[in-house]
Amino acid sequence: MSRAMHRIAAVSFGVLALLTVWLTFQQVVAGSTYADDPRNLRALPDPDDSRRGIITTADGVVIAEDRDGIRTYPEGSSYLHVVGYVTADASAGLESTRASDLRPLDDGSITSWLITLFGGSLEPPEVRLTLVDRIQRVASAALDRHTGAVIALDPATGAVLAYASSPTSDPNELISGDLTVSEFRDDPAALDRVAFRLLPSGSTFKTLVAAAALEEGIRPDTILEDRAEFLAPGAGQPITNITGGTCTGGDEITLREALAVSCNTVFAGLAVDMGGLVINDIAQRAGFNSVLAFELGAAISSIPTAEELDADLGALAQTGLGERDLRVTPLQMAVLTAAFGNQGEMMNPYLVDSVLTRDGSTLKRTEPESLGRLIDPAVAADLVSMMVDVVTDGTGRAASRPDMDVAGKTGTAEGAGGPHSWFLALAPADNPTIAVVVVIEGEGTGGTVAAPIVAQILNAWFG
Amino acid sequence: MSERTEAALLLAATLLVGVGTAVVTLTNDEGITIDAYVAASAFLASFGGLLFALKTWASRATRLLLPPVALLTALGLIEVFRLDRDLGRLQRYWLLLAAAIAIGVLRLLHGRGVEVLRRFRYLFLAAAFGFLLSPLLPSGLPIGGATINGSRLWIRLELGQRTLSFQPGEAAKVLLVIFFASYLADRRRGLAEMPRSIGPIRLPEPRQLLPILLAFGVSFAVLVYQRDLGASVLLFGVFVVLLYVATDRPAYLIAGGMLISSGASAAQNVFPHIQGRVDAWLHPFDNFSGTGFQIAQGIFALGDAGLFGTGLGAGAPYLIPAAATDYIFVALVEETGLAGGFAIITAFGLLFAVGFGIAIRSGDTFRSLLALGLTVTLALQMTLILGGVLRLMPLTGITLPFVSYGGSSLLANFGIVALLARISHEERA
């Protein structure tokens, strides 16, 4: 009996030792994994100290701050889809994802005691965005009374320079209690059309088809057949051009010319010739069909599989024009446009540049992160030079500037209430400092509706 | 340990109760309230009384028993008050009552010895059954059963405007251990003989197996009718361990383990709420707003704790459902950190060491089995609830001895302390 009792005692102490180790392990794992989980109310401010830090733009404009203990958004509706809001029981946007960064630094820890000891400030920190207010302001104004989105990125880093979605609403109305959280959330204005609106890309997708063609050895000056219509094998309806006839009037066209005038028959033919595998591959490399690790989350842009494309060549031809089952977010198009301007390397878009103490020292800074290579630098250079022709000689003239070359691509996608107007742009073309994507829903062609808005954004950026 | 050291440790725990309660009210900007003095006084009265009773009626009992119990009770008293002021104040009365019961037990056994309990073993068994079944009394009577949190294991006493809930299963647990120990002390030779065999497997006489099957049946019935997974596993686990120790036959452990696992898998298939607990254990974030909510909140709390915690009163343990009962350990870890967690586990370790020591050194089979059974009851109960909240196993709703809020739990566990002290006293006679 004594031996059995010793054994039971030994097992009990084994269990105690296991619990000790397991407690430590759980604390470490839970601490690192769930500290920023939006469902973790402990990341929200302590009810005893509800002070939150300020949120500012890269050019120093305050877009969220506490005024007499009330969370206030001085820029109103302009930053809703980025910054979101915070109330006693709901939060969205960066106010939610950055809740822990916005907390007062005085958390009773040894670290905060050390900070005060050396004269540092324990005021809630400043979250500084990559967004530039002078562009954001123009983007929001340009979208007013339209339905659509504007996003601008720094091609070299992926830093978001402007991020606007319309319609929008004023978070101050939620804070003041004029609207309830559910009224606010269920309003169409709550939809972030940059990251969550899926639309057919229209002809902007031709940039990716052109990139694939360049990778296959076709040169910008390679002469292709200029046809009035293209009928894919097995397809019922032939594809035609906007002109009604051929794109040049003759029967020969270079790839460069074809992109400039957005020649449908040429790109439908290229898509069918290269096949579903090539088209699907370049789109998937650009991030289609996969989750983008974006701070605010993002819908997944989608393209059918290679097998599905090859099984229906009529659909493949239309996919080459950015129609049929292709669905993209403006954010996705901005990532690949920026990659063209960054020698083919895709950068992960980010919104927060840094978190700073109120006396200016940096607590953390976002490091640019590569998403991998989309295309070779040589292919990217050829593609950008072709996109310059779109703006100088083609469908995108409305985005041109006297002081520099702008690279661009128009898109006009079928929509239920009228065509969706797209424009992708990079400027200056020889060393881009900004990539812009504009989409306006249901109002007309890319060259006439979206391109002028791009021109306004570029004006604001270059002054 | 000298008597003087023991007294000093109890005074230190009293100081902890007073200061801890004051810290809670100070953190909440209420200043130092009367609560700090009342809590410390109730604590001092309880443990002072116990100390005096031990000195008078069990003078040779080990001095190592009370200090770890005092530490655990002190931490519980502070944290329950921190989570719910009313429960915290109520817990002080329960503590006084629990100490009074423990003192009463010591007084009753004085001169008669623990041996006297053997005479009443069938009375205890009947009482235990009565206790276990009493929550099934219809609700609405002045004394009636009540369903709380989906489990019917409460008795509700209507006293004018006030109602008092009581979990009779806690008392049943102590009575059953006394019965088991007494029964096995008589029958252990028969149970240890294994005259029959099927191939290499040796078996005792079939009629000897009846009690173990009966115990399993009762445990399972507790589970079925009262939906109390924790008590069910606890009762059966303690019985199997005692059976093994009494007979020195590991076969009983193996058979018991097999019965538990087959019972568990059957229960999981039959009862959706048990399946829900398993899912919540494995994937708490899949059903965050439903079954996984409590466990997920517990994880958040552990993540926020760090080495020394947020400080008493400064964390957010009130976000966890049932923080004062099931999740008291996590609540304490959130506010006192890994250090506090280690302190609690170490205090339990000391208590178990003392309990096992009493069991092993006791020359008499009954006393030895009783001490072991009582210690294993505490150890298993602690393992079930700590393993549950730390996600080593599915969560079973059971109290953390001495720490959780709960009058019945406190009463039963102080009864255990009194019995252990008495056995310790007799063993050194």
Chai-1 contact restraints between the chains, C-beta under 6 A:
chainA,res_idxA,chainB,res_idxB,connection_type,confidence,min_distance_angstrom,max_distance_angstrom,comment,restraint_id
A,M1,B,V245,contact,1.0,0.0,6.0,A-B,restraint_1
A,S2,B,I360,contact,1.0,0.0,6.0,A-B,restraint_2
A,A4,B,Y244,contact,1.0,0.0,6.0,A-B,restraint_3
A,A4,B,V245,contact,1.0,0.0,6.0,A-B,restraint_4
A,A4,B,D248,contact,1.0,0.0,6.0,A-B,restraint_5
A,M5,B,V245,contact,1.0,0.0,6.0,A-B,restraint_6
A,M5,B,A359,contact,1.0,0.0,6.0,A-B,restraint_7
A,M5,B,I360,contact,1.0,0.0,6.0,A-B,restraint_8
A,M5,B,L372,contact,1.0,0.0,6.0,A-B,restraint_9
A,I8,B,V241,contact,1.0,0.0,6.0,A-B,restraint_10
A,A9,B,F356,contact,1.0,0.0,6.0,A-B,restraint_11
A,S12,B,F352,contact,1.0,0.0,6.0,A-B,restraint_12
A,S12,B,A379,contact,1.0,0.0,6.0,A-B,restraint_13
A,V15,B,T383,contact,1.0,0.0,6.0,A-B,restraint_14
A,L16,B,I345,contact,1.0,0.0,6.0,A-B,restraint_15
A,L16,B,G349,contact,1.0,0.0,6.0,A-B,restraint_16
A,L19,B,I345,contact,1.0,0.0,6.0,A-B,restraint_17
A,L19,B,L386,contact,1.0,0.0,6.0,A-B,restraint_18
A,T20,B,I345,contact,1.0,0.0,6.0,A-B,restraint_19
A,W22,B,L390,contact,1.0,0.0,6.0,A-B,restraint_20
A,W22,B,L392,contact,1.0,0.0,6.0,A-B,restraint_21
A,L23,B,G341,contact,1.0,0.0,6.0,A-B,restraint_22
A,L23,B,L390,contact,1.0,0.0,6.0,A-B,restraint_23
A,Q26,B,L302,contact,1.0,0.0,6.0,A-B,restraint_24
A,Q26,B,L390,contact,1.0,0.0,6.0,A-B,restraint_25
A,Q27,B,L302,contact,1.0,0.0,6.0,A-B,restraint_26
A,Q27,B,A305,contact,1.0,0.0,6.0,A-B,restraint_27
A,Q27,B,L338,contact,1.0,0.0,6.0,A-B,restraint_28
A,A30,B,I299,contact,1.0,0.0,6.0,A-B,restraint_29
A,A30,B,L302,contact,1.0,0.0,6.0,A-B,restraint_30
A,A30,B,G303,contact,1.0,0.0,6.0,A-B,restraint_31
A,G31,B,G303,contact,1.0,0.0,6.0,A-B,restraint_32
A,Y34,B,F300,contact,1.0,0.0,6.0,A-B,restraint_33
A,Y34,B,G303,contact,1.0,0.0,6.0,A-B,restraint_34
A,A35,B,G303,contact,1.0,0.0,6.0,A-B,restraint_35
A,R39,B,F288,contact,1.0,0.0,6.0,A-B,restraint_36
A,N40,B,F300,contact,1.0,0.0,6.0,A-B,restraint_37
A,L41,B,L319,contact,1.0,0.0,6.0,A-B,restraint_38
A,R42,B,F300,contact,1.0,0.0,6.0,A-B,restraint_39
A,R42,B,D304,contact,1.0,0.0,6.0,A-B,restraint_40
A,R42,B,A316,contact,1.0,0.0,6.0,A-B,restraint_41
A,G108,B,G311,contact,1.0,0.0,6.0,A-B,restraint_42
